[in-house]
Amino acid sequence: MTTEPSDRTIILHLLRGAVPERADDISSLWSQYGHAVEVASSTKGVTMNADARRIQFDTKTIDFFWLLGFSAWRAVEVYMPALFMATSSRMPLSQALDLDEERGQYELDYKQRIASAQSLLAAEQTADISWPADIPEPTSDRESLGDAQHMTAFDLVAFALAFSLLHEFRHVMYCADNSAPSILPEEEIACDTYARDFMTSGLAAYAKKHGHDFAEVQQKRAMGIALAAVIIHAMTPTHAHWGNRQYPPIAERLTAMISGYSLPAGSSFWLFTACLLIALMRQENRPLDIVANSNQEMVEILLDRLR
């Protein structure tokens, strides 16, 4: 007789798979805190929270990570031409976007995909929305996707989800130990910082042990965390973007998650993240009269503009 793994075990395996160099650490902490993992009934909005006893989420929220993640991955094809034009010629980004004659249809398609993902937040369950035909249904079988682009998006979504679950697990630890910061917005930033450090602090030794290039491993992990930042931004109600008694300003969270990586200037992380941030700015009709020498500088300026 085969016993199906519990939800708690499935999430533990996801975290161990996403951060294999910390597998023993997460197993030890999982055992120490003894918290439950509860899959709630799907409802409108987002369900992902934690207290001293459990981490709770619903399957619709996991579907949202998948749908928005696969949609956001397409930001590169939409904005890379204008980004390259702007950084290589020191042209204002807004001007480069206007000169990119191919952008219009690509951007329209991109916005439609993002709108489909956003509609999931207002739905009672995933079946209530029209799933985009060119985005695969959620699966745990990466190889079944067949397409290299879809496999890359799968990996980044897995990292983004792992980041968010580690963020919630830090809430569990704070509650159980009665050690949380006195102000809730500070706790949110602390949980983001914990999740980021957990996913990146052991990469050098891991890369060396397994014969991987450290910069490539760090780049992919950082891209997953940047995707998590964009998903968290989408999950945060517009009225809370500037912060309230429970959450810090969303720009502070994005900065804590995205900035400060010691990646080479030519890393794909800067390209990917710049395109994600340009997409956010375009969705909010923010001015993009930005002049930058590199993708890295563009990311730094965009983060500052989001404040």
Secondary structure, DSSP 8 states (H G I E B T S, - for coil): ------HHHHHHHHHHHHSGGGHHHHHHHHHHH--EEEEE---SS--EEE-SSEEEEEHHHHHHHHHHHHHHTTHHHHHHHHHHHHHHHT--HHHHHHH-TTHHHHHHHHHHHHHHHHHHHHSSSGGGS---TTS----S-GGGG--HHHHHHHHHHHHHHHHHHHHHHHHHHHHHHT---SSHHHHHHHHHHHHHHHHHTTHHHHHHHHT--HHHHHHHHHHHHHHHHHHHHHHS-GGGTT--SSS--HHHHHHHHHTT----TT-HHHHHHHHHHHHHHHHTT-------SSHHHHHHHHHHHT-
